[in-house]
Amino acid sequence: MRKPELLVPASSLEVLKVAVIFGADAVYIGGEVFGLRAKAKNFSMEDMKEGVEFAHEHGVKVYVTANILAHNQDLEGVRAYFAELKEIGPDALIISDPGISLRIEGIKTRCADHCRSGNL
């Protein structure tokens, strides 16, 4: 039988580090764009890079959310954002909009892609 994965939300770099130290198998984080938590303090690219490096040094996976349901005006910069994420190297993307997933098809080759629904 497979062991369940302890997946912890991390709202900041500090929270990510605490989750990693206290035994999370994986954490999920949101960037400054393409997420539903617009009012929250989200991860800058620099914090994402540091967080992914820290988590990976401790054998913990990092998933990045991009869970908006995008309108055409939301898609500006989507390819550049995900190209930068690719360099940072998260383990998976949590994407809820198939349009975003299709737009970044050639970019997301280094990490898994998970679809999410608010109804799950």
C-alpha positions in Angstrom: 0.0 0.0 0.0 1.3 3.5 -0.9 2.0 6.0 1.9 -0.2 9.1 1.7 1.6 12.3 0.9 1.5 15.1 3.5 1.0 18.1 1.3 1.1 21.4 3.2 0.2 24.9 1.9 2.9 27.5 2.4 2.0 31.1 2.3 5.5 32.4 2.7 9.1 31.3 2.6 9.2 31.1 6.4 6.1 28.8 6.4 7.6 26.6 3.7 10.8 26.1 5.8 8.8 25.3 8.9 6.7 22.7 6.9 9.8 21.1 5.5 11.5 20.9 8.9 8.4 19.4 10.6 8.0 16.6 8.1 5.9 17.7 5.1 6.4 15.4 2.0 5.5 18.3 -0.3 4.4 21.9 -0.1 2.3 24.0 -2.5 2.9 27.6 -3.1 1.5 30.4 -5.2 3.4 33.1 -7.2 2.6 36.8 -7.5 0.5 36.2 -10.6 -1.9 33.6 -12.0 -3.3 32.6 -8.6 -6.6 33.1 -6.8 -5.0 34.5 -3.7 -4.5 37.9 -5.1 -4.7 39.7 -1.7 -2.3 37.2 0.0 1.4 37.6 0.3 2.6 35.3 -2.4 6.0 34.1 -3.4 8.3 36.3 -5.5 10.4 34.5 -8.0 13.4 34.9 -5.7 11.6 33.4 -2.7 10.3 30.5 -5.0 13.9 29.8 -6.0 15.1 29.8 -2.4 12.2 27.7 -1.3 12.5 25.1 -4.0 16.2 24.8 -3.3 15.6 24.4 0.5 12.8 21.9 0.0 14.8 19.8 -2.4 17.9 19.8 -0.1 15.6 18.1 2.4 13.9 15.7 0.0 10.6 17.6 -0.1 8.6 18.3 -3.3 7.3 21.8 -4.3 4.1 22.3 -6.3 3.3 25.8 -7.7 -0.3 26.8 -8.2 -1.6 28.7 -11.2 -5.3 28.3 -10.4 -7.0 31.3 -12.0 -9.7 30.7 -14.6 -8.1 33.0 -17.1 -9.7 35.5 -19.5 -7.8 36.6 -22.6 -6.5 39.8 -20.8 -5.1 37.6 -18.0 -2.8 35.7 -20.4 -0.2 38.4 -21.1 3.1 37.2 -19.7 2.0 33.6 -19.1 4.7 32.0 -21.2 7.5 34.2 -19.7 6.3 33.4 -16.2 6.3 29.7 -16.7 9.6 29.8 -18.6 11.1 31.4 -15.4 9.4 28.8 -13.3 10.9 26.0 -15.4 14.4 27.4 -14.5 13.5 27.3 -10.8 12.5 23.7 -11.1 9.3 23.0 -9.0 8.2 19.3 -9.0 4.7 20.0 -10.3 2.3 22.7 -11.4 -1.3 22.8 -10.2 -3.2 24.4 -13.1 -6.9 24.8 -13.2 -7.3 26.4 -16.6 -6.8 24.2 -19.6 -6.1 27.3 -21.7 -3.1 28.1 -19.6 -1.9 24.5 -19.7 -2.2 24.5 -23.5 -0.4 27.9 -23.8 2.7 26.6 -21.9 2.8 23.1 -23.5 6.4 23.5 -24.7 7.6 25.0 -21.5 6.5 22.6 -18.7 8.6 19.7 -19.7 10.6 19.4 -16.5 7.7 19.1 -14.0 4.4 17.2 -13.7 1.2 18.9 -14.5 -1.8 18.4 -12.2 -5.4 19.6 -12.9 -7.4 20.7 -10.0 -11.1 21.5 -9.6 -12.7 23.5 -6.8 -15.3 20.7 -6.5 -12.8 18.1 -5.4 
